[in-house]
Amino acid sequence: MNCWNCANKIEVVTGEPIGFRDECPRCGRALHSCRNCGFYDPAYNNSCREPMAERVVDKERFNFCEYFIPSDAAVKPTAKTGAQDKLEALFKKKS
């Protein structure tokens, strides 16, 4: 799995759970958090595809969700898309 914050590759041994308070060795962010979960999806209610999971307010902090599974998704780049850049350029004030 990759850390959601710094994209550090973290080896997960099959059958070994991620501890509730485990942290990324590079940036120190929580590993057992919604952002690192395979069920995390902002398009769903509570940003979770697991309907039985309890609501978690802060998706970036550790939690005690029993449905947590390490995400195998690659970290999505946070850079703006070309369309968003063009839209901002269109409304940019000219000096």
N, CA, C and O atoms as CSV, one atom per row, in Angstrom:
chain,resi,resn,atom,element,x,y,z
A,1,MET,N,N,0.840,-1.181,0.000
A,1,MET,CA,C,0.000,0.000,0.000
A,1,MET,C,C,0.878,1.236,0.000
A,1,MET,O,O,2.055,1.167,0.355
A,2,ASN,N,N,0.318,2.351,-0.392
A,2,ASN,CA,C,1.022,3.628,-0.392
A,2,ASN,C,C,0.393,4.544,0.653
A,2,ASN,O,O,-0.823,4.541,0.844
A,3,CYS,N,N,1.229,5.322,1.323
A,3,CYS,CA,C,0.721,6.312,2.271
A,3,CYS,C,C,-0.080,7.351,1.485
A,3,CYS,O,O,0.369,7.827,0.443
A,4,TRP,N,N,-1.250,7.698,1.979
A,4,TRP,CA,C,-2.102,8.668,1.278
A,4,TRP,C,C,-1.472,10.052,1.265
A,4,TRP,O,O,-1.774,10.850,0.378
A,5,ASN,N,N,-0.612,10.355,2.218
A,5,ASN,CA,C,-0.055,11.694,2.341
A,5,ASN,C,C,1.228,11.891,1.543
A,5,ASN,O,O,1.354,12.867,0.804
A,6,CYS,N,N,2.177,10.976,1.685
A,6,CYS,CA,C,3.488,11.178,1.059
A,6,CYS,C,C,3.795,10.177,-0.044
A,6,CYS,O,O,4.858,10.262,-0.660
A,7,ALA,N,N,2.904,9.235,-0.313
A,7,ALA,CA,C,3.050,8.212,-1.350
A,7,ALA,C,C,4.165,7.221,-1.052
A,7,ALA,O,O,4.612,6.511,-1.953
A,8,ASN,N,N,4.621,7.159,0.195
A,8,ASN,CA,C,5.645,6.197,0.596
A,8,ASN,C,C,5.089,4.790,0.453
A,8,ASN,O,O,3.989,4.509,0.929
A,9,LYS,N,N,5.836,3.897,-0.197
A,9,LYS,CA,C,5.407,2.514,-0.362
A,9,LYS,C,C,5.589,1.789,0.960
A,9,LYS,O,O,6.674,1.807,1.541
A,10,ILE,N,N,4.527,1.153,1.436
A,10,ILE,CA,C,4.550,0.443,2.713
A,10,ILE,C,C,4.211,-1.017,2.445
A,10,ILE,O,O,3.156,-1.335,1.897
A,11,GLU,N,N,5.112,-1.884,2.836
A,11,GLU,CA,C,4.900,-3.315,2.642
A,11,GLU,C,C,3.901,-3.831,3.673
A,11,GLU,O,O,4.077,-3.632,4.875
A,12,VAL,N,N,2.860,-4.493,3.194
A,12,VAL,CA,C,1.845,-5.063,4.072
A,12,VAL,C,C,1.891,-6.573,3.898
A,12,VAL,O,O,1.706,-7.082,2.793
A,13,VAL,N,N,2.138,-7.291,4.994
A,13,VAL,CA,C,2.200,-8.739,4.956
A,13,VAL,C,C,0.775,-9.278,4.980
A,13,VAL,O,O,-0.026,-8.885,5.828
A,14,THR,N,N,0.460,-10.171,4.055
A,14,THR,CA,C,-0.873,-10.744,3.985
A,14,THR,C,C,-1.214,-11.431,5.300
A,14,THR,O,O,-0.431,-12.226,5.819
A,15,GLY,N,N,-2.372,-11.121,5.827
A,15,GLY,CA,C,-2.826,-11.690,7.096
A,15,GLY,C,C,-2.434,-10.865,8.305
A,15,GLY,O,O,-3.006,-11.045,9.381
A,16,GLU,N,N,-1.475,-9.966,8.157
A,16,GLU,CA,C,-1.063,-9.099,9.262
A,16,GLU,C,C,-1.896,-7.821,9.209
A,16,GLU,O,O,-1.849,-7.109,8.205
A,17,PRO,N,N,-2.649,-7.510,10.250
A,17,PRO,CA,C,-3.464,-6.293,10.224
A,17,PRO,C,C,-2.615,-5.034,10.428
A,17,PRO,O,O,-1.550,-5.080,11.044
A,18,ILE,N,N,-3.101,-3.930,9.907
A,18,ILE,CA,C,-2.496,-2.632,10.178
A,18,ILE,C,C,-2.995,-2.218,11.561
A,18,ILE,O,O,-4.202,-2.216,11.803
A,19,GLY,N,N,-2.095,-1.872,12.458
A,19,GLY,CA,C,-2.480,-1.481,13.813
A,19,GLY,C,C,-3.256,-0.172,13.813
A,19,GLY,O,O,-3.059,0.674,12.940
A,20,PHE,N,N,-4.130,-0.009,14.784
A,20,PHE,CA,C,-4.954,1.193,14.878
A,20,PHE,C,C,-4.123,2.459,14.990
A,20,PHE,O,O,-4.550,3.520,14.536
A,21,ARG,N,N,-2.947,2.362,15.585
A,21,ARG,CA,C,-2.106,3.545,15.783
A,21,ARG,C,C,-0.806,3.499,14.980
A,21,ARG,O,O,0.123,4.251,15.275
A,22,ASP,N,N,-0.724,2.639,13.981
A,22,ASP,CA,C,0.472,2.578,13.135
A,22,ASP,C,C,0.598,3.851,12.319
A,22,ASP,O,O,-0.396,4.422,11.871
A,23,GLU,N,N,1.842,4.288,12.132
A,23,GLU,CA,C,2.110,5.528,11.391
A,23,GLU,C,C,3.050,5.259,10.227
A,23,GLU,O,O,3.804,4.285,10.236
A,24,CYS,N,N,3.001,6.111,9.244
A,24,CYS,CA,C,3.911,6.053,8.107
A,24,CYS,C,C,5.319,6.370,8.619
A,24,CYS,O,O,5.509,7.369,9.315
A,25,PRO,N,N,6.300,5.541,8.287
A,25,PRO,CA,C,7.654,5.813,8.765
A,25,PRO,C,C,8.267,7.080,8.169
A,25,PRO,O,O,9.191,7.649,8.750
A,26,ARG,N,N,7.768,7.520,7.030
A,26,ARG,CA,C,8.329,8.710,6.387
A,26,ARG,C,C,7.714,10.006,6.902
A,26,ARG,O,O,8.442,10.918,7.293
A,27,CYS,N,N,6.369,10.101,6.909
A,27,CYS,CA,C,5.723,11.374,7.259
A,27,CYS,C,C,5.006,11.356,8.609
A,27,CYS,O,O,4.604,12.410,9.101
A,28,GLY,N,N,4.839,10.182,9.214
A,28,GLY,CA,C,4.217,10.106,10.527
A,28,GLY,C,C,2.701,10.164,10.519
A,28,GLY,O,O,2.095,10.234,11.589
A,29,ARG,N,N,2.064,10.136,9.354
A,29,ARG,CA,C,0.595,10.154,9.291
A,29,ARG,C,C,0.035,8.769,9.589
A,29,ARG,O,O,0.717,7.761,9.402
A,30,ALA,N,N,-1.204,8.724,10.053
A,30,ALA,CA,C,-1.861,7.473,10.422
A,30,ALA,C,C,-2.050,6.568,9.215
A,30,ALA,O,O,-2.483,7.016,8.153
A,31,LEU,N,N,-1.722,5.287,9.385
A,31,LEU,CA,C,-1.937,4.312,8.313
A,31,LEU,C,C,-3.347,3.739,8.378
A,31,LEU,O,O,-3.969,3.493,7.345
A,32,HIS,N,N,-3.853,3.524,9.597
A,32,HIS,CA,C,-5.209,2.968,9.760
A,32,HIS,C,C,-6.200,4.123,9.723
A,32,HIS,O,O,-6.805,4.469,10.738
A,33,SER,N,N,-6.356,4.708,8.558
A,33,SER,CA,C,-7.264,5.845,8.369
A,33,SER,C,C,-8.093,5.613,7.114
A,33,SER,O,O,-7.743,4.786,6.272
A,34,CYS,N,N,-9.173,6.335,6.997
A,34,CYS,CA,C,-10.055,6.183,5.842
A,34,CYS,C,C,-9.316,6.411,4.528
A,34,CYS,O,O,-9.566,5.708,3.548
A,35,ARG,N,N,-8.416,7.377,4.497
A,35,ARG,CA,C,-7.711,7.711,3.258
A,35,ARG,C,C,-6.838,6.563,2.759
A,35,ARG,O,O,-6.521,6.514,1.570
A,36,ASN,N,N,-6.441,5.634,3.639
A,36,ASN,CA,C,-5.631,4.485,3.245
A,36,ASN,C,C,-6.455,3.215,3.073
A,36,ASN,O,O,-5.898,2.150,2.808
A,37,CYS,N,N,-7.751,3.312,3.216
A,37,CYS,CA,C,-8.620,2.133,3.171
A,37,CYS,C,C,-9.093,1.829,1.754
A,37,CYS,O,O,-9.337,2.735,0.957
A,38,GLY,N,N,-9.216,0.551,1.460
A,38,GLY,CA,C,-9.710,0.117,0.157
A,38,GLY,C,C,-11.168,0.468,-0.074
A,38,GLY,O,O,-11.616,0.504,-1.219
A,39,PHE,N,N,-11.922,0.729,0.995
A,39,PHE,CA,C,-13.326,1.108,0.873
A,39,PHE,C,C,-13.514,2.616,0.701
A,39,PHE,O,O,-14.624,3.063,0.412
A,40,TYR,N,N,-12.458,3.404,0.871
A,40,TYR,CA,C,-12.577,4.867,0.793
A,40,TYR,C,C,-12.945,5.298,-0.623
A,40,TYR,O,O,-12.271,4.949,-1.592
A,41,ASP,N,N,-14.025,6.061,-0.717
A,41,ASP,CA,C,-14.472,6.597,-2.003
A,41,ASP,C,C,-15.317,7.836,-1.717
A,41,ASP,O,O,-16.432,7.711,-1.209
A,42,PRO,N,N,-14.807,9.033,-2.033
A,42,PRO,CA,C,-15.528,10.275,-1.731
A,42,PRO,C,C,-16.903,10.375,-2.405
A,42,PRO,O,O,-17.721,11.199,-1.996
A,43,ALA,N,N,-17.167,9.573,-3.405
A,43,ALA,CA,C,-18.452,9.631,-4.103
A,43,ALA,C,C,-19.577,8.960,-3.305
A,43,ALA,O,O,-20.751,9.158,-3.618
A,44,TYR,N,N,-19.242,8.185,-2.301
A,44,TYR,CA,C,-20.236,7.465,-1.513
A,44,TYR,C,C,-20.587,8.222,-0.240
A,44,TYR,O,O,-19.870,9.129,0.183
A,45,ASN,N,N,-21.722,7.823,0.368
A,45,ASN,CA,C,-22.133,8.377,1.643
A,45,ASN,C,C,-21.047,8.081,2.676
A,45,ASN,O,O,-20.558,6.954,2.757
A,46,ASN,N,N,-20.676,9.070,3.450
A,46,ASN,CA,C,-19.617,8.955,4.448
A,46,ASN,C,C,-18.264,8.616,3.804
A,46,ASN,O,O,-17.341,8.192,4.499
A,47,SER,N,N,-18.142,8.795,2.505
A,47,SER,CA,C,-16.913,8.509,1.743
A,47,SER,C,C,-16.460,7.065,1.904
A,47,SER,O,O,-15.262,6.783,1.891
A,48,CYS,N,N,-17.410,6.152,2.053
A,48,CYS,CA,C,-17.074,4.747,2.287
A,48,CYS,C,C,-18.020,3.839,1.509
A,48,CYS,O,O,-19.238,4.014,1.540
A,49,ARG,N,N,-17.434,2.859,0.807
A,49,ARG,CA,C,-18.244,1.902,0.051
A,49,ARG,C,C,-18.774,0.776,0.932
A,49,ARG,O,O,-19.586,-0.027,0.473
A,50,GLU,N,N,-18.335,0.700,2.184
A,50,GLU,CA,C,-18.832,-0.318,3.114
A,50,GLU,C,C,-20.048,0.255,3.844
A,50,GLU,O,O,-19.895,1.157,4.668
A,51,PRO,N,N,-21.259,-0.252,3.556
A,51,PRO,CA,C,-22.475,0.331,4.128
A,51,PRO,C,C,-22.621,0.135,5.635
A,51,PRO,O,O,-23.359,0.887,6.272
A,52,MET,N,N,-21.948,-0.842,6.220
A,52,MET,CA,C,-22.087,-1.111,7.652
A,52,MET,C,C,-21.087,-0.323,8.504
A,52,MET,O,O,-21.179,-0.337,9.732
A,53,ALA,N,N,-20.150,0.351,7.878
A,53,ALA,CA,C,-19.126,1.087,8.636
A,53,ALA,C,C,-19.740,2.295,9.333
A,53,ALA,O,O,-20.624,2.962,8.797
A,54,GLU,N,N,-19.251,2.557,10.536
A,54,GLU,CA,C,-19.711,3.731,11.272
A,54,GLU,C,C,-19.113,4.992,10.665
A,54,GLU,O,O,-18.073,4.943,10.008
A,55,ARG,N,N,-19.771,6.111,10.888
A,55,ARG,CA,C,-19.307,7.390,10.346
A,55,ARG,C,C,-18.001,7.803,11.004
A,55,ARG,O,O,-17.853,7.742,12.224
A,56,VAL,N,N,-17.063,8.223,10.177
A,56,VAL,CA,C,-15.785,8.755,10.658
A,56,VAL,C,C,-15.694,10.184,10.146
A,56,VAL,O,O,-15.776,10.421,8.940
A,57,VAL,N,N,-15.527,11.125,11.047
A,57,VAL,CA,C,-15.531,12.533,10.676
A,57,VAL,C,C,-14.229,12.932,9.981
A,57,VAL,O,O,-14.260,13.480,8.879
A,58,ASP,N,N,-13.102,12.665,10.607
A,58,ASP,CA,C,-11.804,13.052,10.044
A,58,ASP,C,C,-11.204,11.856,9.328
A,58,ASP,O,O,-10.733,10.917,9.970
A,59,LYS,N,N,-11.217,11.884,8.014
A,59,LYS,CA,C,-10.773,10.757,7.195
A,59,LYS,C,C,-9.262,10.584,7.171
A,59,LYS,O,O,-8.766,9.567,6.687
A,60,GLU,N,N,-8.523,11.560,7.684
A,60,GLU,CA,C,-7.065,11.510,7.627
A,60,GLU,C,C,-6.421,11.061,8.936
A,60,GLU,O,O,-5.214,10.820,8.974
A,61,ARG,N,N,-7.197,10.946,9.998
A,61,ARG,CA,C,-6.672,10.527,11.299
A,61,ARG,C,C,-6.961,9.055,11.526
A,61,ARG,O,O,-7.824,8.473,10.868
A,62,PHE,N,N,-6.233,8.453,12.465
A,62,PHE,CA,C,-6.464,7.041,12.749
A,62,PHE,C,C,-7.882,6.843,13.272
A,62,PHE,O,O,-8.480,7.756,13.840
A,63,ASN,N,N,-8.409,5.640,13.073
A,63,ASN,CA,C,-9.737,5.316,13.570
A,63,ASN,C,C,-9.776,3.845,13.966
A,63,ASN,O,O,-8.807,3.113,13.763
A,64,PHE,N,N,-10.880,3.426,14.520
A,64,PHE,CA,C,-11.022,2.061,14.995
A,64,PHE,C,C,-11.983,1.248,14.135
A,64,PHE,O,O,-12.600,0.303,14.625
A,65,CYS,N,N,-12.113,1.599,12.882
A,65,CYS,CA,C,-13.026,0.896,11.982
A,65,CYS,C,C,-12.572,-0.546,11.780
A,65,CYS,O,O,-11.421,-0.803,11.428
A,66,GLU,N,N,-13.480,-1.468,12.005
A,66,GLU,CA,C,-13.174,-2.895,11.863
A,66,GLU,C,C,-13.198,-3.348,10.400
A,66,GLU,O,O,-12.742,-4.449,10.090
A,67,TYR,N,N,-13.718,-2.520,9.507
A,67,TYR,CA,C,-13.816,-2.884,8.093
A,67,TYR,C,C,-12.585,-2.459,7.289
A,67,TYR,O,O,-12.529,-2.697,6.082
A,68,PHE,N,N,-11.604,-1.837,7.933
A,68,PHE,CA,C,-10.418,-1.327,7.245
A,68,PHE,C,C,-9.685,-2.436,6.504
A,68,PHE,O,O,-9.385,-3.492,7.061
A,69,ILE,N,N,-9.403,-2.166,5.225
A,69,ILE,CA,C,-8.513,-3.017,4.439
A,69,ILE,C,C,-7.517,-2.096,3.747
A,69,ILE,O,O,-7.905,-1.044,3.239
A,70,PRO,N,N,-6.237,-2.471,3.716
A,70,PRO,CA,C,-5.244,-1.604,3.079
A,70,PRO,C,C,-5.570,-1.396,1.605
A,70,PRO,O,O,-5.876,-2.346,0.886
A,71,SER,N,N,-5.503,-0.173,1.177
A,71,SER,CA,C,-5.782,0.164,-0.213
A,71,SER,C,C,-4.608,-0.228,-1.085
A,71,SER,O,O,-3.453,-0.022,-0.712
A,72,ASP,N,N,-4.901,-0.789,-2.241
A,72,ASP,CA,C,-3.835,-1.116,-3.186
A,72,ASP,C,C,-3.797,-0.109,-4.328
A,72,ASP,O,O,-3.047,-0.277,-5.289
A,73,ALA,N,N,-4.607,0.934,-4.216
A,73,ALA,CA,C,-4.653,1.961,-5.262
A,73,ALA,C,C,-3.410,2.836,-5.200
A,73,ALA,O,O,-2.872,3.101,-4.125
A,74,ALA,N,N,-2.972,3.269,-6.345
A,74,ALA,CA,C,-1.844,4.199,-6.405
A,74,ALA,C,C,-2.314,5.566,-5.934
A,74,ALA,O,O,-3.492,5.904,-6.052
A,75,VAL,N,N,-1.403,6.334,-5.410
A,75,VAL,CA,C,-1.731,7.677,-4.939
A,75,VAL,C,C,-2.061,8.550,-6.134
A,75,VAL,O,O,-1.319,8.592,-7.116
A,76,LYS,N,N,-3.174,9.239,-6.038
A,76,LYS,CA,C,-3.592,10.117,-7.125
A,76,LYS,C,C,-2.836,11.434,-7.029
A,76,LYS,O,O,-2.693,11.988,-5.940
A,77,PRO,N,N,-2.351,11.940,-8.157
A,77,PRO,CA,C,-1.635,13.215,-8.104
A,77,PRO,C,C,-2.562,14.350,-7.687
A,77,PRO,O,O,-3.742,14.369,-8.037
A,78,THR,N,N,-2.008,15.292,-6.937
A,78,THR,CA,C,-2.813,16.412,-6.462
A,78,THR,C,C,-2.698,17.618,-7.374
A,78,THR,O,O,-3.281,18.665,-7.089
A,79,ALA,N,N,-1.961,17.492,-8.461
A,79,ALA,CA,C,-1.800,18.608,-9.387
A,79,ALA,C,C,-3.130,18.920,-10.074
A,79,ALA,O,O,-3.963,18.035,-10.271
A,80,LYS,N,N,-3.313,20.166,-10.428
A,80,LYS,CA,C,-4.544,20.582,-11.088
A,80,LYS,C,C,-4.609,19.992,-12.499
A,80,LYS,O,O,-3.587,19.757,-13.144
A,81,THR,N,N,-5.803,19.769,-12.941
A,81,THR,CA,C,-5.973,19.259,-14.296
A,81,THR,C,C,-5.800,20.389,-15.295
A,81,THR,O,O,-5.877,21.563,-14.933
A,82,GLY,N,N,-5.569,20.037,-16.539
A,82,GLY,CA,C,-5.408,21.049,-17.584
A,82,GLY,C,C,-6.656,21.902,-17.737
A,82,GLY,O,O,-6.558,23.109,-17.958
A,83,ALA,N,N,-7.827,21.289,-17.621
A,83,ALA,CA,C,-9.081,22.032,-17.753
A,83,ALA,C,C,-9.235,23.052,-16.628
A,83,ALA,O,O,-9.708,24.167,-16.852
A,84,GLN,N,N,-8.837,22.666,-15.429
A,84,GLN,CA,C,-8.942,23.588,-14.299
A,84,GLN,C,C,-7.971,24.758,-14.482
A,84,GLN,O,O,-8.313,25.898,-14.169
A,85,ASP,N,N,-6.777,24.487,-14.983
A,85,ASP,CA,C,-5.810,25.560,-15.247
A,85,ASP,C,C,-6.350,26.540,-16.286
A,85,ASP,O,O,-6.203,27.753,-16.135
A,86,LYS,N,N,-6.974,26.016,-17.337
A,86,LYS,CA,C,-7.537,26.873,-18.393
A,86,LYS,C,C,-8.671,27.733,-17.844
A,86,LYS,O,O,-8.791,28.904,-18.203
A,87,LEU,N,N,-9.500,27.161,-16.982
A,87,LEU,CA,C,-10.608,27.903,-16.399
A,87,LEU,C,C,-10.088,29.027,-15.508
A,87,LEU,O,O,-10.611,30.140,-15.551
A,88,GLU,N,N,-9.077,28.751,-14.713
A,88,GLU,CA,C,-8.512,29.795,-13.859
A,88,GLU,C,C,-7.853,30.890,-14.695
A,88,GLU,O,O,-7.931,32.068,-14.347
A,89,ALA,N,N,-7.208,30.507,-15.788
A,89,ALA,CA,C,-6.562,31.495,-16.663
A,89,ALA,C,C,-7.611,32.389,-17.328
A,89,ALA,O,O,-7.367,33.573,-17.562
A,90,LEU,N,N,-8.774,31.819,-17.627
A,90,LEU,CA,C,-9.839,32.571,-18.268
A,90,LEU,C,C,-10.339,33.689,-17.368
A,90,LEU,O,O,-10.626,34.782,-17.856
A,91,PHE,N,N,-10.450,33.442,-16.060
A,91,PHE,CA,C,-10.982,34.422,-15.132
A,91,PHE,C,C,-9.910,35.193,-14.363
A,91,PHE,O,O,-10.222,35.952,-13.445
A,92,LYS,N,N,-8.683,35.002,-14.731
A,92,LYS,CA,C,-7.571,35.674,-14.065
A,92,LYS,C,C,-7.580,37.169,-14.396
A,92,LYS,O,O,-7.793,37.567,-15.541
A,93,LYS,N,N,-7.347,37.974,-13.376
A,93,LYS,CA,C,-7.315,39.430,-13.587
A,93,LYS,C,C,-6.058,39.804,-14.366
A,93,LYS,O,O,-4.969,39.301,-14.089
A,94,LYS,N,N,-6.222,40.678,-15.327
A,94,LYS,CA,C,-5.077,41.139,-16.109
A,94,LYS,C,C,-4.525,42.402,-15.443
A,94,LYS,O,O,-5.280,43.295,-15.059
A,95,SER,N,N,-3.194,42.462,-15.313
A,95,SER,CA,C,-2.601,43.635,-14.681
A,95,SER,C,C,-1.962,44.548,-15.680
A,95,SER,O,O,-1.415,45.586,-15.306
